[in-house]
Amino acid sequence: MVERKKIEIPAGAKVKVSVGPEEKFPFDISPMYEGERIRKEDMFVELGGPKQVKFELVLALPPEQVEDMKVTLVGPDLDEMQEGKEYPYAMIYYIAGSKVETDLEPVIERRNHDFQNYIEGYMHLNQRYDVWVRIGKGSIKKGLKSLIQIAKATMMLYKNELPFIEKIEALYITDKELVEKLLKEVAMPVYEERDKRVEMLHDEDVEEFYSCTLCQSFAPTNVCVVSPDRPSLCGAISWFDGRAAAKVDPEGPNRAIPKGEVLDPIGGEYSGVNEFAKQESGGEYERIKLHSFFEFPHTSCGCFEVIGFYMPEVDGIGWVHRGYAGPAPNGLTFSTMAGQTGGGKQVAGFLGIGINYFRSKKFIQADGGWYRVVWMPKELKERVSKYIPDDIRDKIATEENAKNLDELKEFLKKVDHPVVKGVVRKVDGKKITEGWVEEKVEEKVEEKKEEAPAPTPAVAQPAPAVGMPMQMPAFQLPAIQMPASQPAPAGIKLVIKDAKITIGKIVVKKSKGES
Amino acid sequence: MTTIAVTGKGGTGKTLVSALLIHFISKKSNRVLAVDADPDSNLADALGVEVEKTLGEIRELFQTSRDEMGTMNKEQWLEGKIYEAICECSGYDLLVMGRPEGEGCYCFANSLLRGVLRKLTKHYEYVVIDSEAGLEHFSRKTIDTADYVLIVTDMSKKGLATAKRIKELTKELKLKFRDIMLVANRIENKTAEQTIREFADEEGIKLLEILPYDEKVVEFDIKGIPLVKLNEESEVYRKMSKVAEVFLKG
C-alpha cells in the first residue's frame, strides 16, 4: 500500500494559511446549483480542465496529523489571477476520524464533486486527474476573493454531511510545478492502488450486493445481481457503480441486497440473493447461483453482451458475443440463442453474461470455469485473452479452428482439452465431468447428482419454439457418449411444456443387447 | 427554463427555423442551449460554428472504455465528457446528439445521460432543440420534455402529413407541452396560405407564422453560408424575429 503521509511543501514556496471555520461566505450554498454550467463568456478563471495539469485527492491520516479546518494554499490565489485564463489546480484533503479508513478515501473523494457544485458560481466536473473547475465572474463581483473560502466551504460541507469525518484539512495548489510533481509522485500511485483493489475485491469481502432492474421494462422477471465477482450482464454496472447508485437513490434501480447466509460458496448461492430474486421476479425464480452455469443460473435479460451455450456433444461450453454474426459450432447464432434465453429467463444450458465477467476469478467456477470452455470467436477470445489461464488458453477453439461440432471435437481431442478426459474444477479439486467415453460401447453411463442440473428451473420455463432442440443437459447428456461419426441413434428430442417434474437422480444405461 | 422543440419533415426548413430562433433568442438571453437532435440535419452549419464531438461519440466511448474505469464514478465521467462536448459559441451553447446507438445495451448509458442532461438543462433559460420528426430523443427520454412543440412544414402533402403525425406522436409519448405550434415555410401564394390556415384550424395547431419563399435562403444554402448571416433585407429573417418574440415574452 502506498504510504499515506502529509505532503511536504517545498521551502520558499508562496504559501497562504488559514485555520478555523469561516463565519460567512460571499456565495450561496445549495444543491440547486448542481449542474450549473459556467460558460466561457461568464467565466472568471478556469482551474484544471482540458488545458492544465490538475487532480483531487483524499488521504486518510491518523488524527494527530490532521489540523482541523486548516487550509494551505500554495501558488497564486484568485486575486493574483488574470481574468479569462486557465491555471493548474490540485485539491488535497487530509481526513481523520475513528471510522475513517483508507478504503473510504475514494468514496469521500467523490463527494468533492457534489459539495463543490453546491457552491454558487463554482463549477466542478470530473474526478481524479481530470478535474475541471470554473469560477464565474459573478462570484468575484459578489465578493469571492480567495480559494481558501472555497476550501473552507467544502470542508464545512464534508463535516456536516459526513459526520464520521472528525477532522479535515485542505491543501490547495495552483503552482504548476508542484501540481505536476505531486500528481506523479503521490496521486497516481494512490489511484493505481485503488484500481488494483477492485480486482482483489471478492464476493466474500462484502456484506451487500446490488440489484439492477433498469432492464425490467424489457425483461420483467430479470434480476441482475451485481457482486464484486459478477458485473451486470450488459457489462455496464460494476459492484462499485451499484454501491454508488444505491447510496444516491436507495429506492432506485440499483438497490442493496444483503447477502444473507452463504448456501453454496462455490456456486455462489446466498439466502439474501434468493429472497431478493423471488421477490423481484414476482415469484418466478426462487434460487439463483451467481457462479453456476447449469444449476439455478442467473437470469438473462436481453442486454447481455455474451451468451454461453452448452454443447452436450463435447460436454463443454461455448461463448459467443453480440458482434459475431456467424453461427456458433452448435449451428445457432447469437441472436437465435439470445431470443431463446433473453427476457429475464433462467435457462439451464444457456447463460447471458457481461464481457467483464470473463475477468472474474469465480467465472462459472461451479462448472469448471475456464476449463469447461471449449469455443469462442477469435475476436472475443483476444479481448479477454489475458484473463484466460495459461494452461487452457490455447486449448479453446475459435472459428479458425472449428466451425461445427465435428471440427470442434477433432480440435479438442488434438489439444487434449480437459473436457475430453474429464474436467477437474480448480476451486476444490473435484472432478466434475467424466470426459468423453468414446467408442467404448460397454461403458456404463451414470450421471452423478452433482452434475445434474436441477430440472426445476429449466422446465419451469415455457419450452422454446418447437423445432429448436432444447439443450438441457439433464436430458441430452447421454448423447455425449455417441461417437462423432454416428448420428445419435436415439435422436431424442424432448419438448416439455408447462410440466412440473422433480427428479432426484437419472441413471441412463445402455442395454446389453443393443449396440 | 423554456424548452422549444422544433420538428417537422426533413427539408421543410426546420433547421432554418431553429437556427434563427437561437440567433434571436441569444441576443436577449445569455443562457441559451441549442441542441441538434437530428442526425440528418446540420444545425451547426446553419449557425456557422464547428463542433468537435457529439454525444453519440461520447456514448460509444463510454461503452468501450467503461470496463477500464476501476473505481471511478461513471456518471461523473460521462458528465465531464458531455461538458467537454458542448460547443461554447458566442451567445449560446450547442450540444450535438449525433449518431444513434450501436449494438449492445444502452440502458445504463442512457439512464446516466438522462440524469446529466436533466441537471444541465435546468440551468439554461432557453433550450432550443432541432429534432427529427420521429422525436426519437423524446421517446427514449434522453430529452425529458418540451414546453413548446414547434412544427415546421411546407405546403407539400408529405410535410402536412408529417405535421399531423407529429401531433399524434406527442400525444402517444404523453409529452406535456404548453402549446403546439406551426410555422409554414416556402409559402408562395394565397392559395397555399389558405391551405395552411385551414390545416392549422382543422388540426388545432396554432399557426405562428407563414414564411415566404426566399431567394436569399436558397442562395445561402447553395453557397454554404450560415443561415444566421441573413439580415433585415430578408423577409424570412424579419418574420422569424417576430416568432422569437413570442417565446421571449413567454
Interface residues (C-beta under 8 A of the other chain):
Chain A: E34 G35 E36 R37 R39 K40 E41 D42 P50 P106 R110 H113 L125 N126 Q127 R128 D130 W132 Y191 R194 D195 R197 V198 C212 L214 C215 S232 L233 C234 G235 A236 I237 F240 D241 A244 P253 C301 G302 C303 F304 E305 R322 G323 I355 N356
Chain B: N30 R31 Q63 R66 D67 G70 T71 M72 N73 K74 E75 Q76 W77 E79 G80 Y83 E84 I86 E88 S90 G91 D93 E103 G104 C105 C107 F108 A109 S111 V116 R118 K119 L120 K122 H123
